[in-house]
Amino acid sequence: MKNKEYWLKWIKKAGVRAIKTVAQTAIATIGTSMVMSEVNWAVVGSASLLAGILSLLTSLKGLPEVESAATGTSGITAEKESEE
């Protein structure tokens, strides 16, 4: 079982990733409209929310930046080790 410090770092890192994903999805969805008055805000909101949820679920597999802090290795090294 991982310690409390690990989970606090995980929540912070996963949350930042999810927020960035939500913002990117919103920007992409808004960008598909020709003018701001044609933006379907329900679609923007639902697509962005779904992207955020999927980001958090994907982070459950592990986050290289959290794993590297726990093991004392770089994120790339930790990611390669987890693949082996």
PDB file of N, CA, C and O in Angstrom:
ATOM      1  N   MET A   1       0.843  -1.182   0.000  1.00  0.00           N
ATOM      2  CA  MET A   1       0.000   0.000   0.000  1.00  0.00           C
ATOM      3  C   MET A   1       0.883   1.238   0.000  1.00  0.00           C
ATOM      4  O   MET A   1       1.866   1.312   0.738  1.00  0.00           O
ATOM      5  N   LYS A   2       0.537   2.180  -0.808  1.00  0.00           N
ATOM      6  CA  LYS A   2       1.334   3.394  -0.910  1.00  0.00           C
ATOM      7  C   LYS A   2       0.945   4.354   0.214  1.00  0.00           C
ATOM      8  O   LYS A   2      -0.179   4.329   0.716  1.00  0.00           O
ATOM      9  N   ASN A   3       1.894   5.189   0.590  1.00  0.00           N
ATOM     10  CA  ASN A   3       1.670   6.073   1.730  1.00  0.00           C
ATOM     11  C   ASN A   3       0.834   7.305   1.371  1.00  0.00           C
ATOM     12  O   ASN A   3       0.516   7.552   0.208  1.00  0.00           O
ATOM     13  N   LYS A   4       0.498   8.052   2.396  1.00  0.00           N
ATOM     14  CA  LYS A   4      -0.357   9.221   2.242  1.00  0.00           C
ATOM     15  C   LYS A   4       0.304  10.282   1.360  1.00  0.00           C
ATOM     16  O   LYS A   4      -0.369  10.934   0.563  1.00  0.00           O
ATOM     17  N   GLU A   5       1.604  10.451   1.502  1.00  0.00           N
ATOM     18  CA  GLU A   5       2.325  11.451   0.707  1.00  0.00           C
ATOM     19  C   GLU A   5       2.217  11.139  -0.789  1.00  0.00           C
ATOM     20  O   GLU A   5       2.029  12.037  -1.609  1.00  0.00           O
ATOM     21  N   TYR A   6       2.339   9.857  -1.126  1.00  0.00           N
ATOM     22  CA  TYR A   6       2.215   9.436  -2.521  1.00  0.00           C
ATOM     23  C   TYR A   6       0.848   9.832  -3.074  1.00  0.00           C
ATOM     24  O   TYR A   6       0.760  10.403  -4.161  1.00  0.00           O
ATOM     25  N   TRP A   7      -0.216   9.533  -2.330  1.00  0.00           N
ATOM     26  CA  TRP A   7      -1.567   9.807  -2.821  1.00  0.00           C
ATOM     27  C   TRP A   7      -1.846  11.299  -2.922  1.00  0.00           C
ATOM     28  O   TRP A   7      -2.569  11.729  -3.821  1.00  0.00           O
ATOM     29  N   LEU A   8      -1.290  12.093  -2.019  1.00  0.00           N
ATOM     30  CA  LEU A   8      -1.462  13.543  -2.127  1.00  0.00           C
ATOM     31  C   LEU A   8      -0.789  14.069  -3.390  1.00  0.00           C
ATOM     32  O   LEU A   8      -1.347  14.915  -4.088  1.00  0.00           O
ATOM     33  N   LYS A   9       0.415  13.567  -3.684  1.00  0.00           N
ATOM     34  CA  LYS A   9       1.097  13.955  -4.922  1.00  0.00           C
ATOM     35  C   LYS A   9       0.304  13.483  -6.131  1.00  0.00           C
ATOM     36  O   LYS A   9       0.173  14.208  -7.117  1.00  0.00           O
ATOM     37  N   TRP A  10      -0.226  12.260  -6.053  1.00  0.00           N
ATOM     38  CA  TRP A  10      -0.990  11.716  -7.175  1.00  0.00           C
ATOM     39  C   TRP A  10      -2.215  12.573  -7.457  1.00  0.00           C
ATOM     40  O   TRP A  10      -2.492  12.902  -8.610  1.00  0.00           O
ATOM     41  N   ILE A  11      -2.943  12.934  -6.421  1.00  0.00           N
ATOM     42  CA  ILE A  11      -4.152  13.756  -6.591  1.00  0.00           C
ATOM     43  C   ILE A  11      -3.808  15.088  -7.241  1.00  0.00           C
ATOM     44  O   ILE A  11      -4.514  15.548  -8.139  1.00  0.00           O
ATOM     45  N   LYS A  12      -2.729  15.703  -6.789  1.00  0.00           N
ATOM     46  CA  LYS A  12      -2.322  16.998  -7.348  1.00  0.00           C
ATOM     47  C   LYS A  12      -1.931  16.858  -8.813  1.00  0.00           C
ATOM     48  O   LYS A  12      -2.404  17.622  -9.654  1.00  0.00           O
ATOM     49  N   LYS A  13      -1.079  15.896  -9.126  1.00  0.00           N
ATOM     50  CA  LYS A  13      -0.607  15.711 -10.503  1.00  0.00           C
ATOM     51  C   LYS A  13      -1.738  15.274 -11.434  1.00  0.00           C
ATOM     52  O   LYS A  13      -1.852  15.784 -12.548  1.00  0.00           O
ATOM     53  N   ALA A  14      -2.569  14.342 -10.990  1.00  0.00           N
ATOM     54  CA  ALA A  14      -3.689  13.880 -11.812  1.00  0.00           C
ATOM     55  C   ALA A  14      -4.704  14.999 -12.024  1.00  0.00           C
ATOM     56  O   ALA A  14      -5.285  15.123 -13.103  1.00  0.00           O
ATOM     57  N   GLY A  15      -4.913  15.807 -10.996  1.00  0.00           N
ATOM     58  CA  GLY A  15      -5.836  16.935 -11.118  1.00  0.00           C
ATOM     59  C   GLY A  15      -5.357  17.959 -12.128  1.00  0.00           C
ATOM     60  O   GLY A  15      -6.146  18.469 -12.924  1.00  0.00           O
ATOM     61  N   VAL A  16      -4.069  18.262 -12.099  1.00  0.00           N
ATOM     62  CA  VAL A  16      -3.506  19.208 -13.069  1.00  0.00           C
ATOM     63  C   VAL A  16      -3.653  18.664 -14.482  1.00  0.00           C
ATOM     64  O   VAL A  16      -4.039  19.392 -15.396  1.00  0.00           O
ATOM     65  N   ARG A  17      -3.344  17.379 -14.662  1.00  0.00           N
ATOM     66  CA  ARG A  17      -3.506  16.766 -15.982  1.00  0.00           C
ATOM     67  C   ARG A  17      -4.955  16.828 -16.442  1.00  0.00           C
ATOM     68  O   ARG A  17      -5.222  17.141 -17.602  1.00  0.00           O
ATOM     69  N   ALA A  18      -5.880  16.537 -15.557  1.00  0.00           N
ATOM     70  CA  ALA A  18      -7.300  16.536 -15.919  1.00  0.00           C
ATOM     71  C   ALA A  18      -7.768  17.940 -16.297  1.00  0.00           C
ATOM     72  O   ALA A  18      -8.511  18.105 -17.264  1.00  0.00           O
ATOM     73  N   ILE A  19      -7.343  18.942 -15.547  1.00  0.00           N
ATOM     74  CA  ILE A  19      -7.730  20.334 -15.846  1.00  0.00           C
ATOM     75  C   ILE A  19      -7.192  20.756 -17.203  1.00  0.00           C
ATOM     76  O   ILE A  19      -7.899  21.398 -17.979  1.00  0.00           O
ATOM     77  N   LYS A  20      -5.939  20.400 -17.497  1.00  0.00           N
ATOM     78  CA  LYS A  20      -5.360  20.729 -18.803  1.00  0.00           C
ATOM     79  C   LYS A  20      -6.120  20.028 -19.918  1.00  0.00           C
ATOM     80  O   LYS A  20      -6.363  20.614 -20.973  1.00  0.00           O
ATOM     81  N   THR A  21      -6.492  18.790 -19.690  1.00  0.00           N
ATOM     82  CA  THR A  21      -7.241  18.033 -20.693  1.00  0.00           C
ATOM     83  C   THR A  21      -8.609  18.657 -20.930  1.00  0.00           C
ATOM     84  O   THR A  21      -9.051  18.772 -22.073  1.00  0.00           O
ATOM     85  N   VAL A  22      -9.277  19.058 -19.859  1.00  0.00           N
ATOM     86  CA  VAL A  22     -10.588  19.715 -19.988  1.00  0.00           C
ATOM     87  C   VAL A  22     -10.459  21.004 -20.798  1.00  0.00           C
ATOM     88  O   VAL A  22     -11.269  21.267 -21.687  1.00  0.00           O
ATOM     89  N   ALA A  23      -9.446  21.801 -20.488  1.00  0.00           N
ATOM     90  CA  ALA A  23      -9.244  23.064 -21.206  1.00  0.00           C
ATOM     91  C   ALA A  23      -8.949  22.824 -22.684  1.00  0.00           C
ATOM     92  O   ALA A  23      -9.499  23.512 -23.544  1.00  0.00           O
ATOM     93  N   GLN A  24      -8.095  21.863 -22.985  1.00  0.00           N
ATOM     94  CA  GLN A  24      -7.767  21.563 -24.375  1.00  0.00           C
ATOM     95  C   GLN A  24      -8.982  21.077 -25.144  1.00  0.00           C
ATOM     96  O   GLN A  24      -9.181  21.449 -26.300  1.00  0.00           O
ATOM     97  N   THR A  25      -9.791  20.251 -24.509  1.00  0.00           N
ATOM     98  CA  THR A  25     -10.995  19.742 -25.167  1.00  0.00           C
ATOM     99  C   THR A  25     -11.989  20.870 -25.422  1.00  0.00           C
ATOM    100  O   THR A  25     -12.602  20.932 -26.487  1.00  0.00           O
ATOM    101  N   ALA A  26     -12.148  21.756 -24.448  1.00  0.00           N
ATOM    102  CA  ALA A  26     -13.066  22.892 -24.619  1.00  0.00           C
ATOM    103  C   ALA A  26     -12.601  23.782 -25.767  1.00  0.00           C
ATOM    104  O   ALA A  26     -13.409  24.199 -26.597  1.00  0.00           O
ATOM    105  N   ILE A  27     -11.308  24.071 -25.818  1.00  0.00           N
ATOM    106  CA  ILE A  27     -10.775  24.924 -26.884  1.00  0.00           C
ATOM    107  C   ILE A  27     -10.998  24.273 -28.253  1.00  0.00           C
ATOM    108  O   ILE A  27     -11.410  24.937 -29.204  1.00  0.00           O
ATOM    109  N   ALA A  28     -10.722  22.973 -28.343  1.00  0.00           N
ATOM    110  CA  ALA A  28     -10.913  22.270 -29.616  1.00  0.00           C
ATOM    111  C   ALA A  28     -12.383  22.236 -30.019  1.00  0.00           C
ATOM    112  O   ALA A  28     -12.711  22.411 -31.192  1.00  0.00           O
ATOM    113  N   THR A  29     -13.260  22.014 -29.056  1.00  0.00           N
ATOM    114  CA  THR A  29     -14.691  21.935 -29.367  1.00  0.00           C
ATOM    115  C   THR A  29     -15.241  23.299 -29.764  1.00  0.00           C
ATOM    116  O   THR A  29     -16.041  23.402 -30.694  1.00  0.00           O
ATOM    117  N   ILE A  30     -14.819  24.333 -29.069  1.00  0.00           N
ATOM    118  CA  ILE A  30     -15.255  25.697 -29.423  1.00  0.00           C
ATOM    119  C   ILE A  30     -14.715  26.074 -30.793  1.00  0.00           C
ATOM    120  O   ILE A  30     -15.387  26.753 -31.568  1.00  0.00           O
ATOM    121  N   GLY A  31     -13.503  25.632 -31.088  1.00  0.00           N
ATOM    122  CA  GLY A  31     -12.873  25.967 -32.362  1.00  0.00           C
ATOM    123  C   GLY A  31     -13.560  25.380 -33.575  1.00  0.00           C
ATOM    124  O   GLY A  31     -13.294  25.812 -34.697  1.00  0.00           O
ATOM    125  N   THR A  32     -14.429  24.419 -33.386  1.00  0.00           N
ATOM    126  CA  THR A  32     -15.137  23.823 -34.529  1.00  0.00           C
ATOM    127  C   THR A  32     -16.286  24.691 -35.019  1.00  0.00           C
ATOM    128  O   THR A  32     -16.834  24.431 -36.089  1.00  0.00           O
ATOM    129  N   SER A  33     -16.662  25.711 -34.265  1.00  0.00           N
ATOM    130  CA  SER A  33     -17.748  26.611 -34.671  1.00  0.00           C
ATOM    131  C   SER A  33     -17.175  27.787 -35.453  1.00  0.00           C
ATOM    132  O   SER A  33     -16.057  28.237 -35.200  1.00  0.00           O
ATOM    133  N   MET A  34     -17.956  28.269 -36.399  1.00  0.00           N
ATOM    134  CA  MET A  34     -17.508  29.402 -37.207  1.00  0.00           C
ATOM    135  C   MET A  34     -17.558  30.710 -36.418  1.00  0.00           C
ATOM    136  O   MET A  34     -16.643  31.528 -36.514  1.00  0.00           O
ATOM    137  N   VAL A  35     -18.612  30.907 -35.648  1.00  0.00           N
ATOM    138  CA  VAL A  35     -18.754  32.125 -34.838  1.00  0.00           C
ATOM    139  C   VAL A  35     -19.192  31.737 -33.428  1.00  0.00           C
ATOM    140  O   VAL A  35     -19.793  30.682 -33.226  1.00  0.00           O
ATOM    141  N   MET A  36     -18.888  32.592 -32.460  1.00  0.00           N
ATOM    142  CA  MET A  36     -19.191  32.290 -31.063  1.00  0.00           C
ATOM    143  C   MET A  36     -20.682  32.049 -30.820  1.00  0.00           C
ATOM    144  O   MET A  36     -21.036  31.294 -29.914  1.00  0.00           O
ATOM    145  N   SER A  37     -21.542  32.657 -31.589  1.00  0.00           N
ATOM    146  CA  SER A  37     -22.979  32.476 -31.370  1.00  0.00           C
ATOM    147  C   SER A  37     -23.443  31.077 -31.775  1.00  0.00           C
ATOM    148  O   SER A  37     -24.526  30.646 -31.380  1.00  0.00           O
ATOM    149  N   GLU A  38     -22.622  30.360 -32.568  1.00  0.00           N
ATOM    150  CA  GLU A  38     -22.992  29.017 -32.994  1.00  0.00           C
ATOM    151  C   GLU A  38     -22.439  27.914 -32.091  1.00  0.00           C
ATOM    152  O   GLU A  38     -22.663  26.732 -32.352  1.00  0.00           O
ATOM    153  N   VAL A  39     -21.721  28.290 -31.035  1.00  0.00           N
ATOM    154  CA  VAL A  39     -21.120  27.292 -30.154  1.00  0.00           C
ATOM    155  C   VAL A  39     -22.223  26.562 -29.388  1.00  0.00           C
ATOM    156  O   VAL A  39     -23.076  27.196 -28.765  1.00  0.00           O
ATOM    157  N   ASN A  40     -22.204  25.258 -29.436  1.00  0.00           N
ATOM    158  CA  ASN A  40     -23.153  24.442 -28.683  1.00  0.00           C
ATOM    159  C   ASN A  40     -22.513  24.177 -27.312  1.00  0.00           C
ATOM    160  O   ASN A  40     -21.707  23.259 -27.164  1.00  0.00           O
ATOM    161  N   TRP A  41     -22.879  24.983 -26.322  1.00  0.00           N
ATOM    162  CA  TRP A  41     -22.232  24.935 -25.012  1.00  0.00           C
ATOM    163  C   TRP A  41     -22.495  23.627 -24.280  1.00  0.00           C
ATOM    164  O   TRP A  41     -21.677  23.202 -23.464  1.00  0.00           O
ATOM    165  N   ALA A  42     -23.619  22.987 -24.556  1.00  0.00           N
ATOM    166  CA  ALA A  42     -23.893  21.684 -23.931  1.00  0.00           C
ATOM    167  C   ALA A  42     -22.891  20.644 -24.420  1.00  0.00           C
ATOM    168  O   ALA A  42     -22.411  19.821 -23.641  1.00  0.00           O
ATOM    169  N   VAL A  43     -22.582  20.685 -25.704  1.00  0.00           N
ATOM    170  CA  VAL A  43     -21.602  19.751 -26.265  1.00  0.00           C
ATOM    171  C   VAL A  43     -20.211  20.061 -25.713  1.00  0.00           C
ATOM    172  O   VAL A  43     -19.467  19.147 -25.355  1.00  0.00           O
ATOM    173  N   VAL A  44     -19.861  21.335 -25.644  1.00  0.00           N
ATOM    174  CA  VAL A  44     -18.559  21.727 -25.098  1.00  0.00           C
ATOM    175  C   VAL A  44     -18.419  21.226 -23.663  1.00  0.00           C
ATOM    176  O   VAL A  44     -17.403  20.633 -23.300  1.00  0.00           O
ATOM    177  N   GLY A  45     -19.434  21.466 -22.862  1.00  0.00           N
ATOM    178  CA  GLY A  45     -19.399  21.055 -21.461  1.00  0.00           C
ATOM    179  C   GLY A  45     -19.337  19.543 -21.284  1.00  0.00           C
ATOM    180  O   GLY A  45     -18.548  19.042 -20.483  1.00  0.00           O
ATOM    181  N   SER A  46     -20.164  18.818 -22.025  1.00  0.00           N
ATOM    182  CA  SER A  46     -20.186  17.363 -21.852  1.00  0.00           C
ATOM    183  C   SER A  46     -18.911  16.715 -22.384  1.00  0.00           C
ATOM    184  O   SER A  46     -18.390  15.786 -21.766  1.00  0.00           O
ATOM    185  N   ALA A  47     -18.408  17.183 -23.507  1.00  0.00           N
ATOM    186  CA  ALA A  47     -17.166  16.624 -24.054  1.00  0.00           C
ATOM    187  C   ALA A  47     -15.992  16.915 -23.129  1.00  0.00           C
ATOM    188  O   ALA A  47     -15.141  16.052 -22.915  1.00  0.00           O
ATOM    189  N   SER A  48     -15.942  18.115 -22.584  1.00  0.00           N
ATOM    190  CA  SER A  48     -14.854  18.500 -21.686  1.00  0.00           C
ATOM    191  C   SER A  48     -14.909  17.710 -20.385  1.00  0.00           C
ATOM    192  O   SER A  48     -13.877  17.261 -19.885  1.00  0.00           O
ATOM    193  N   LEU A  49     -16.100  17.540 -19.839  1.00  0.00           N
ATOM    194  CA  LEU A  49     -16.258  16.767 -18.609  1.00  0.00           C
ATOM    195  C   LEU A  49     -15.846  15.310 -18.826  1.00  0.00           C
ATOM    196  O   LEU A  49     -15.145  14.727 -17.999  1.00  0.00           O
ATOM    197  N   LEU A  50     -16.278  14.736 -19.927  1.00  0.00           N
ATOM    198  CA  LEU A  50     -15.909  13.361 -20.241  1.00  0.00           C
ATOM    199  C   LEU A  50     -14.391  13.228 -20.405  1.00  0.00           C
ATOM    200  O   LEU A  50     -13.802  12.252 -19.940  1.00  0.00           O
ATOM    201  N   ALA A  51     -13.767  14.188 -21.052  1.00  0.00           N
ATOM    202  CA  ALA A  51     -12.310  14.152 -21.225  1.00  0.00           C
ATOM    203  C   ALA A  51     -11.603  14.214 -19.874  1.00  0.00           C
ATOM    204  O   ALA A  51     -10.606  13.523 -19.668  1.00  0.00           O
ATOM    205  N   GLY A  52     -12.104  15.030 -18.959  1.00  0.00           N
ATOM    206  CA  GLY A  52     -11.520  15.113 -17.623  1.00  0.00           C
ATOM    207  C   GLY A  52     -11.648  13.810 -16.853  1.00  0.00           C
ATOM    208  O   GLY A  52     -10.706  13.382 -16.185  1.00  0.00           O
ATOM    209  N   ILE A  53     -12.797  13.188 -16.944  1.00  0.00           N
ATOM    210  CA  ILE A  53     -13.017  11.894 -16.271  1.00  0.00           C
ATOM    211  C   ILE A  53     -12.094  10.829 -16.850  1.00  0.00           C
ATOM    212  O   ILE A  53     -11.486  10.057 -16.109  1.00  0.00           O
ATOM    213  N   LEU A  54     -11.991  10.790 -18.170  1.00  0.00           N
ATOM    214  CA  LEU A  54     -11.106   9.813 -18.812  1.00  0.00           C
ATOM    215  C   LEU A  54      -9.644  10.051 -18.449  1.00  0.00           C
ATOM    216  O   LEU A  54      -8.872   9.103 -18.307  1.00  0.00           O
ATOM    217  N   SER A  55      -9.269  11.312 -18.301  1.00  0.00           N
ATOM    218  CA  SER A  55      -7.903  11.627 -17.884  1.00  0.00           C
ATOM    219  C   SER A  55      -7.612  11.075 -16.490  1.00  0.00           C
ATOM    220  O   SER A  55      -6.556  10.488 -16.257  1.00  0.00           O
ATOM    221  N   LEU A  56      -8.548  11.267 -15.573  1.00  0.00           N
ATOM    222  CA  LEU A  56      -8.364  10.733 -14.220  1.00  0.00           C
ATOM    223  C   LEU A  56      -8.312   9.212 -14.217  1.00  0.00           C
ATOM    224  O   LEU A  56      -7.505   8.616 -13.504  1.00  0.00           O
ATOM    225  N   LEU A  57      -9.164   8.590 -15.005  1.00  0.00           N
ATOM    226  CA  LEU A  57      -9.155   7.124 -15.067  1.00  0.00           C
ATOM    227  C   LEU A  57      -7.843   6.612 -15.667  1.00  0.00           C
ATOM    228  O   LEU A  57      -7.305   5.602 -15.213  1.00  0.00           O
ATOM    229  N   THR A  58      -7.336   7.298 -16.674  1.00  0.00           N
ATOM    230  CA  THR A  58      -6.062   6.917 -17.271  1.00  0.00           C
ATOM    231  C   THR A  58      -4.926   7.083 -16.267  1.00  0.00           C
ATOM    232  O   THR A  58      -3.983   6.292 -16.256  1.00  0.00           O
ATOM    233  N   SER A  59      -5.014   8.103 -15.431  1.00  0.00           N
ATOM    234  CA  SER A  59      -3.975   8.345 -14.426  1.00  0.00           C
ATOM    235  C   SER A  59      -3.925   7.262 -13.359  1.00  0.00           C
ATOM    236  O   SER A  59      -2.924   7.138 -12.653  1.00  0.00           O
ATOM    237  N   LEU A  60      -4.989   6.476 -13.232  1.00  0.00           N
ATOM    238  CA  LEU A  60      -4.989   5.389 -12.252  1.00  0.00           C
ATOM    239  C   LEU A  60      -3.902   4.357 -12.553  1.00  0.00           C
ATOM    240  O   LEU A  60      -3.404   3.696 -11.641  1.00  0.00           O
ATOM    241  N   LYS A  61      -3.536   4.219 -13.815  1.00  0.00           N
ATOM    242  CA  LYS A  61      -2.475   3.284 -14.187  1.00  0.00           C
ATOM    243  C   LYS A  61      -1.151   3.704 -13.555  1.00  0.00           C
ATOM    244  O   LYS A  61      -0.318   2.864 -13.216  1.00  0.00           O
ATOM    245  N   GLY A  62      -0.972   4.992 -13.405  1.00  0.00           N
ATOM    246  CA  GLY A  62       0.258   5.509 -12.822  1.00  0.00           C
ATOM    247  C   GLY A  62       0.696   6.772 -13.531  1.00  0.00           C
ATOM    248  O   GLY A  62       0.472   6.938 -14.730  1.00  0.00           O
ATOM    249  N   LEU A  63       1.312   7.645 -12.790  1.00  0.00           N
ATOM    250  CA  LEU A  63       1.827   8.881 -13.337  1.00  0.00           C
ATOM    251  C   LEU A  63       3.348   8.870 -13.234  1.00  0.00           C
ATOM    252  O   LEU A  63       3.882   8.720 -12.135  1.00  0.00           O
ATOM    253  N   PRO A  64       4.055   9.023 -14.340  1.00  0.00           N
ATOM    254  CA  PRO A  64       5.516   8.978 -14.296  1.00  0.00           C
ATOM    255  C   PRO A  64       6.123   9.981 -13.319  1.00  0.00           C
ATOM    256  O   PRO A  64       7.105   9.668 -12.645  1.00  0.00           O
ATOM    257  N   GLU A  65       5.549  11.185 -13.234  1.00  0.00           N
ATOM    258  CA  GLU A  65       6.120  12.192 -12.344  1.00  0.00           C
ATOM    259  C   GLU A  65       5.942  11.834 -10.867  1.00  0.00           C
ATOM    260  O   GLU A  65       6.767  12.222 -10.040  1.00  0.00           O
ATOM    261  N   VAL A  66       4.895  11.112 -10.528  1.00  0.00           N
ATOM    262  CA  VAL A  66       4.702  10.680  -9.140  1.00  0.00           C
ATOM    263  C   VAL A  66       5.564   9.460  -8.856  1.00  0.00           C
ATOM    264  O   VAL A  66       6.183   9.360  -7.796  1.00  0.00           O
ATOM    265  N   GLU A  67       5.602   8.533  -9.808  1.00  0.00           N
ATOM    266  CA  GLU A  67       6.423   7.334  -9.644  1.00  0.00           C
ATOM    267  C   GLU A  67       7.892   7.690  -9.496  1.00  0.00           C
ATOM    268  O   GLU A  67       8.600   7.099  -8.681  1.00  0.00           O
ATOM    269  N   SER A  68       8.357   8.669 -10.293  1.00  0.00           N
ATOM    270  CA  SER A  68       9.765   9.043 -10.234  1.00  0.00           C
ATOM    271  C   SER A  68      10.101   9.696  -8.897  1.00  0.00           C
ATOM    272  O   SER A  68      11.208   9.522  -8.389  1.00  0.00           O
ATOM    273  N   ALA A  69       9.169  10.439  -8.326  1.00  0.00           N
ATOM    274  CA  ALA A  69       9.410  11.059  -7.014  1.00  0.00           C
ATOM    275  C   ALA A  69       9.490   9.986  -5.927  1.00  0.00           C
ATOM    276  O   ALA A  69      10.259  10.117  -4.974  1.00  0.00           O
ATOM    277  N   ALA A  70       8.702   8.936  -6.074  1.00  0.00           N
ATOM    278  CA  ALA A  70       8.696   7.871  -5.072  1.00  0.00           C
ATOM    279  C   ALA A  70       9.955   7.010  -5.148  1.00  0.00           C
ATOM    280  O   ALA A  70      10.447   6.526  -4.128  1.00  0.00           O
ATOM    281  N   THR A  71      10.480   6.820  -6.382  1.00  0.00           N
ATOM    282  CA  THR A  71      11.645   5.959  -6.552  1.00  0.00           C
ATOM    283  C   THR A  71      12.950   6.725  -6.637  1.00  0.00           C
ATOM    284  O   THR A  71      14.025   6.134  -6.537  1.00  0.00           O
ATOM    285  N   GLY A  72      12.866   8.039  -6.822  1.00  0.00           N
ATOM    286  CA  GLY A  72      14.071   8.856  -6.928  1.00  0.00           C
ATOM    287  C   GLY A  72      14.714   8.817  -8.298  1.00  0.00           C
ATOM    288  O   GLY A  72      15.887   9.162  -8.436  1.00  0.00           O
ATOM    289  N   THR A  73      13.957   8.394  -9.337  1.00  0.00           N
ATOM    290  CA  THR A  73      14.477   8.357 -10.695  1.00  0.00           C
ATOM    291  C   THR A  73      13.775   9.412 -11.530  1.00  0.00           C
ATOM    292  O   THR A  73      12.805  10.029 -11.090  1.00  0.00           O
ATOM    293  N   SER A  74      14.281   9.613 -12.749  1.00  0.00           N
ATOM    294  CA  SER A  74      13.626  10.575 -13.630  1.00  0.00           C
ATOM    295  C   SER A  74      12.325   9.973 -14.152  1.00  0.00           C
ATOM    296  O   SER A  74      12.144   8.755 -14.123  1.00  0.00           O
ATOM    297  N   GLY A  75      11.425  10.823 -14.627  1.00  0.00           N
ATOM    298  CA  GLY A  75      10.133  10.350 -15.127  1.00  0.00           C
ATOM    299  C   GLY A  75      10.264   9.411 -16.294  1.00  0.00           C
ATOM    300  O   GLY A  75       9.508   8.445 -16.391  1.00  0.00           O
ATOM    301  N   ILE A  76      11.214   9.668 -17.196  1.00  0.00           N
ATOM    302  CA  ILE A  76      11.389   8.811 -18.369  1.00  0.00           C
ATOM    303  C   ILE A  76      11.910   7.441 -17.942  1.00  0.00           C
ATOM    304  O   ILE A  76      11.448   6.415 -18.440  1.00  0.00           O
ATOM    305  N   THR A  77      12.869   7.425 -17.023  1.00  0.00           N
ATOM    306  CA  THR A  77      13.413   6.163 -16.534  1.00  0.00           C
ATOM    307  C   THR A  77      12.336   5.341 -15.850  1.00  0.00           C
ATOM    308  O   THR A  77      12.233   4.136 -16.080  1.00  0.00           O
ATOM    309  N   ALA A  78      11.535   5.980 -15.012  1.00  0.00           N
ATOM    310  CA  ALA A  78      10.476   5.274 -14.296  1.00  0.00           C
ATOM    311  C   ALA A  78       9.448   4.716 -15.275  1.00  0.00           C
ATOM    312  O   ALA A  78       8.925   3.621 -15.070  1.00  0.00           O
ATOM    313  N   GLU A  79       9.157   5.467 -16.341  1.00  0.00           N
ATOM    314  CA  GLU A  79       8.180   5.003 -17.320  1.00  0.00           C
ATOM    315  C   GLU A  79       8.722   3.788 -18.071  1.00  0.00           C
ATOM    316  O   GLU A  79       7.978   2.834 -18.299  1.00  0.00           O
ATOM    317  N   LYS A  80       9.985   3.797 -18.459  1.00  0.00           N
ATOM    318  CA  LYS A  80      10.578   2.666 -19.171  1.00  0.00           C
ATOM    319  C   LYS A  80      10.627   1.432 -18.278  1.00  0.00           C
ATOM    320  O   LYS A  80      10.380   0.319 -18.743  1.00  0.00           O
ATOM    321  N   GLU A  81      10.947   1.622 -16.998  1.00  0.00           N
ATOM    322  CA  GLU A  81      10.999   0.500 -16.076  1.00  0.00           C
ATOM    323  C   GLU A  81       9.635  -0.133 -15.879  1.00  0.00           C
ATOM    324  O   GLU A  81       9.527  -1.351 -15.736  1.00  0.00           O
ATOM    325  N   SER A  82       8.584   0.695 -15.872  1.00  0.00           N
ATOM    326  CA  SER A  82       7.240   0.157 -15.664  1.00  0.00           C
ATOM    327  C   SER A  82       6.756  -0.620 -16.879  1.00  0.00           C
ATOM    328  O   SER A  82       5.899  -1.494 -16.749  1.00  0.00           O
ATOM    329  N   GLU A  83       7.293  -0.315 -18.067  1.00  0.00           N
ATOM    330  CA  GLU A  83       6.888  -1.020 -19.274  1.00  0.00           C
ATOM    331  C   GLU A  83       7.535  -2.403 -19.355  1.00  0.00           C
ATOM    332  O   GLU A  83       6.986  -3.298 -19.996  1.00  0.00           O
ATOM    333  N   GLU A  84       8.676  -2.590 -18.726  1.00  0.00           N
ATOM    334  CA  GLU A  84       9.410  -3.850 -18.819  1.00  0.00           C
ATOM    335  C   GLU A  84       8.831  -4.928 -17.979  1.00  0.00           C
ATOM    336  O   GLU A  84       9.350  -6.044 -17.962  1.00  0.00           O
TER     337      GLU A  84
END
